[in-house]
Amino acid sequence: MADTPDGSSSESLVDIQAMLRLAGIEPTGADLASLGRIFPGVRRKVDRMYEIDTGDEVTASVFRAEPDS
């Protein structure tokens, strides 16, 4: 699935600028344009992860360091 920009690119730029400003980051015009292109796709992917119903349980990644037998 290709991430294509939708009609809310100016809204995305405003969101990106607000998030970066909170972190004290001042991106260049080229960086901001690049982030504006990829942000909608990343946002959709993150939103899909939050749509998964995990119940009341806390989810966590688990790394088991035992060798496979």
Secondary structure, 3 states (H helix, E strand, C coil): CCCCCCCCHHHHHHHHHHHHHHCCCCCCHHHHHHHHHHHHHHHHHHHHHHCCCCCCCCCCCCCCCCCCC
